[in-house]
């Protein structure tokens, strides 16, 4: 009898290790939710222990016997708490941070992990199927850290806490007067519209042949910068998850976080041709300013971007990998 073995070389993504001194911690993130951290946060941590759950992420074998344990809550806005364990009992506190759950996500590959293994803080550098780069804090690093694989597509859920969120500037307008740029803009829109919203394979050839039918088609084009979608990640190592974004509000609802009134905004911050839209759920304190933001408004925000990778959400990513 002949037995054929298939060997697969499984590699982890590139990892950059951060020291405690290089890590920023979560003080600024708790300040989003309270002005009295020294009182509120310990109280919230104690309170959550009473109804804590153990999120599994990609790991089906999470157990209280593990050396480190991640505790969470089954709430839209909740705390994740990391404990060191010994013989199934808590040995000491390691870390805690506030999280937002989100149903929205994209298929991504993990290119790099920037991590502090002492605190279990990690920022993932992710590449989407269309080549966009996203940096996000890993909510589930404690459970997933040994399971991530290089060149593997994962469905990643994206959410954020807002340091600040407000209506975008509506008076930021640029006027395009260059005739060749106007011609390209009009031709592109006409050709795509005539092709049921899809970009034809011979787009550039059609643009070369396109001719305006009226003088109005060559009039200057006004672009409102406040109506654009944009995402800029942070430029400090280990803090790339601190991002600036602008986009359109698709949904809005209210919830609570430890008796704090929270508004959840579903915002599309990247919207490109032939690419899945990048939608995130942003949590913000309910204030007169945030309450005034309506669905369809364009907003800009400084956010702490978060990622969560769950085994049960990987079917779409696996199908895409097979297709590619």
C-alpha positions in Angstrom: 0.0 0.0 0.0 1.3 3.4 -1.0 0.6 6.4 1.2 0.9 9.8 -0.3 1.6 12.7 2.0 1.0 16.3 1.0 3.3 18.7 2.8 2.2 22.3 3.1 4.6 24.9 4.4 2.5 27.1 6.6 4.1 30.4 7.6 2.9 33.2 9.9 2.7 36.8 8.7 5.7 39.0 9.2 5.8 40.2 12.8 7.3 43.4 14.4 7.7 43.2 18.1 7.0 46.3 20.2 8.2 46.9 23.8 6.1 48.3 26.6 7.9 51.7 26.2 7.0 51.8 22.5 3.3 50.9 23.0 0.8 53.7 23.5 -1.6 51.8 25.8 -5.4 52.5 26.0 -5.7 55.6 28.2 -6.8 57.7 25.2 -9.3 55.1 24.2 -10.9 55.0 27.7 -11.1 58.8 27.6 -13.5 58.6 24.7 -16.0 57.1 27.1 -15.2 58.7 30.5 -13.6 61.7 32.1 -13.0 59.7 35.3 -10.9 56.7 34.2 -9.5 55.9 37.7 -13.0 55.3 39.0 -15.1 54.1 36.1 -12.7 51.6 34.3 -12.0 49.4 37.4 -15.7 49.4 38.1 -16.6 48.4 34.6 -14.0 45.6 34.6 -15.3 44.2 37.8 -18.9 44.4 36.5 -18.1 42.6 33.2 -16.6 39.6 35.0 -20.1 38.7 36.2 -21.4 38.1 32.7 -18.2 37.5 30.7 -18.0 35.3 27.6 -15.0 33.7 25.9 -14.7 34.8 22.3 -13.1 32.1 20.2 -12.1 34.0 17.1 -10.4 31.4 14.9 -9.6 29.2 17.8 -12.1 26.4 18.5 -10.3 25.2 21.5 -10.4 28.2 23.8 -10.3 27.1 27.5 -9.8 28.5 31.0 -6.8 26.1 31.1 -4.9 28.3 28.6 -2.0 30.4 29.8 -3.8 33.6 28.7 -7.6 34.1 28.5 -9.6 36.7 26.6 -12.9 37.6 28.2 -15.6 39.6 26.4 -19.3 40.5 26.5 -22.2 39.8 24.2 -23.0 43.5 23.7 -22.7 45.8 20.6 -20.2 47.9 22.6 -18.2 46.0 25.2 -14.9 45.4 27.0 -12.3 42.8 26.1 -10.2 41.9 29.1 -7.0 39.7 29.0 -6.0 37.7 32.0 -3.0 35.5 32.8 -4.2 32.1 34.0 -2.7 29.3 36.2 -4.4 26.0 36.7 -7.7 27.4 35.3 -7.8 30.4 37.7 -6.9 34.0 37.0 -3.3 34.7 38.0 -3.1 38.4 37.1 -4.6 41.2 34.9 -2.8 41.8 31.6 -4.9 44.3 29.6 -8.4 45.7 28.8 -9.8 47.8 26.1 -13.3 48.9 24.8 -14.6 47.4 21.6 -17.4 47.9 19.0 -18.9 44.9 17.2 -19.6 45.3 13.5 -21.4 43.3 10.8 -19.3 44.9 8.1 -16.1 43.6 6.7 -13.8 42.9 3.8 -11.7 40.0 2.6 -8.1 40.7 3.5 -4.7 39.2 3.8 -2.5 39.9 6.9 0.7 41.4 5.6 2.2 42.3 8.9 1.5 42.1 12.7 2.9 44.9 14.9 2.5 43.4 18.4 3.4 43.8 22.1 3.2 40.3 23.4 3.4 41.5 27.0 0.1 43.4 26.8 -1.4 41.4 23.9 -1.8 44.6 21.9 -1.5 44.2 18.1 -2.1 46.2 15.0 -2.7 44.3 11.8 -1.5 45.6 8.4 -4.2 44.3 6.0 -4.3 44.2 2.2 -7.8 44.0 0.6 -8.5 42.1 -2.6 -8.3 45.4 -4.6 -4.9 46.3 -3.1 -6.0 48.9 -0.5 -3.9 48.9 2.8 -5.7 49.1 6.1 -4.3 49.1 9.6 -6.5 48.1 12.5 -6.2 47.1 16.2 -6.8 43.3 16.6 -9.6 42.8 19.1 -8.9 39.0 19.2 -5.1 38.8 19.1 -5.0 36.8 22.4 -7.0 33.9 20.8 -5.9 34.2 17.2 -2.2 35.1 17.5 -0.8 31.6 16.8 -3.3 30.8 14.0 -2.7 33.6 11.5 -1.2 32.4 8.2 0.7 34.3 5.5 -1.1 34.7 2.1 -4.4 33.5 3.5 -7.6 35.5 2.8 -9.6 36.2 5.9 -13.0 38.0 6.2 -12.2 40.8 8.6 -15.0 42.7 10.5 -14.2 46.4 10.9 -15.4 48.8 13.6 -14.1 51.9 15.4 -14.4 54.3 18.3 -14.6 58.0 17.4 -12.3 60.4 19.2 -14.2 63.0 17.1 -16.9 62.8 14.5 -18.6 65.7 12.8 -20.2 66.8 9.5 -17.6 67.2 6.7 -16.8 70.7 5.4 -19.3 71.5 2.7 -17.5 74.6 1.4 -14.4 72.7 0.3 -14.9 72.9 -3.5 -12.4 72.7 -6.3 -13.1 73.7 -9.9 -11.6 71.6 -12.7 -11.1 73.8 -15.8 -8.5 71.8 -17.7 -10.2 70.7 -20.9 -8.5 67.4 -21.2 -9.4 66.5 -17.6 -13.0 67.6 -18.2 -13.2 65.5 -21.4 -11.8 62.4 -19.6 -14.3 62.9 -16.7 -17.3 63.3 -18.9 -16.2 60.4 -21.2 -15.6 58.1 -18.3 -19.1 58.8 -16.8 -20.9 58.5 -20.1 -19.2 55.2 -21.1 -19.7 53.5 -17.7 -23.3 54.7 -17.6 -24.0 53.2 -21.0 -22.4 49.9 -19.9 -24.8 49.4 -16.9 -22.4 50.9 -14.5 -19.5 48.5 -15.3 -16.1 49.5 -16.7 -15.7 47.9 -20.2 -12.4 46.1 -21.0 -11.7 48.6 -23.8 -12.3 51.7 -21.7 -9.2 53.6 -22.7 -10.0 53.1 -26.4 -13.6 54.3 -26.0 -12.4 57.4 -24.1 -10.0 58.2 -26.9 -12.9 58.0 -29.4 -15.4 59.9 -27.2 -16.6 63.3 -28.5 -18.8 65.8 -26.7 -22.3 66.3 -28.1 -22.9 69.7 -26.5 -20.9 72.6 -25.2 -22.3 72.0 -21.7 -20.5 68.7 -21.6 -17.1 70.6 -21.7 -18.1 73.1 -19.0 -15.9 73.3 -15.9 -16.5 70.4 -13.4 -17.1 71.3 -9.7 -16.0 68.7 -7.2 -17.1 69.0 -3.5 -14.3 67.6 -1.4 -16.8 67.2 1.5 -18.6 64.6 -0.5 -15.6 62.3 -1.0 -14.8 59.0 0.8 -11.3 58.9 2.2 -9.2 56.9 4.7 -5.7 57.8 6.1 -4.0 55.5 8.6 -1.7 56.8 11.3 2.0 57.4 10.5 3.5 56.3 13.9 4.8 52.7 14.2 2.3 50.7 16.3 -0.3 53.5 16.2 -1.3 53.2 12.5 -4.8 52.2 13.8 -5.4 55.8 14.8 -6.9 57.0 11.6 -8.7 59.9 9.9 -11.6 59.1 7.6 -14.4 60.8 5.7 -17.4 59.2 4.3 -21.2 58.9 4.0 -23.5 57.7 6.8 -25.5 54.7 5.7 -27.1 53.8 9.0 -27.5 55.1 12.6 -28.7 53.5 15.8 -28.4 53.9 19.5 -27.1 51.6 22.2 -25.4 51.7 25.6 -22.0 51.0 27.1 -22.1 50.7 30.9 -25.1 53.2 31.1 -23.4 55.6 28.6 -25.6 56.5 25.7 -23.8 55.6 22.4 -24.6 56.2 18.8 -23.5 53.7 16.2 -22.8 55.1 12.7 -22.4 52.9 9.7 -20.1 54.8 7.4 -18.7 54.0 4.0 -15.1 55.5 3.9 -13.8 53.9 0.6 -16.0 53.5 -2.4 -14.1 52.6 -5.6 -15.0 51.2 -9.0 -14.8 47.4 -9.1 -14.1 47.1 -5.4 -16.2 46.2 -2.4 -17.0 49.3 -0.4 -15.1 49.8 2.9 -17.9 50.2 5.6 -17.1 50.5 9.3 -19.4 50.8 12.3 -18.2 53.8 14.4 -19.2 54.2 18.1 -19.5 57.7 19.5 -20.8 59.2 22.7 -24.4 60.5 22.3 -24.0 64.3 22.4 -26.0 67.1 20.7 -23.4 67.3 18.0 -23.3 63.6 17.2 -27.1 63.2 17.6 -27.6 65.9 14.8 -25.8 63.7 12.3 -28.3 62.1 9.9 -28.3 59.1 7.5 -26.9 60.2 4.1 -24.8 63.0 5.7 -21.1 63.1 4.9 -18.9 63.1 8.0 -15.2 63.2 8.9 -13.8 61.5 12.0 -10.7 60.7 13.9 -11.1 57.1 14.9 -9.4 54.1 16.6 -9.9 51.5 13.9 -10.5 47.9 15.1 -10.5 44.5 13.4 -12.1 41.1 14.5 -11.5 37.8 12.7 -14.0 35.0 13.5 -13.9 31.4 12.3 -17.7 31.4 11.6 -17.3 34.4 9.2 -14.6 32.8 7.0 -16.8 31.1 4.4 -16.9 34.1 2.0 -13.1 34.5 2.3 -12.5 30.8 1.5 -14.8 31.0 -1.5 -12.9 34.0 -2.8 -9.5 32.3 -2.3 -10.8 29.3 -4.4 -12.0 31.6 -7.1 -8.7 33.4 -7.3 
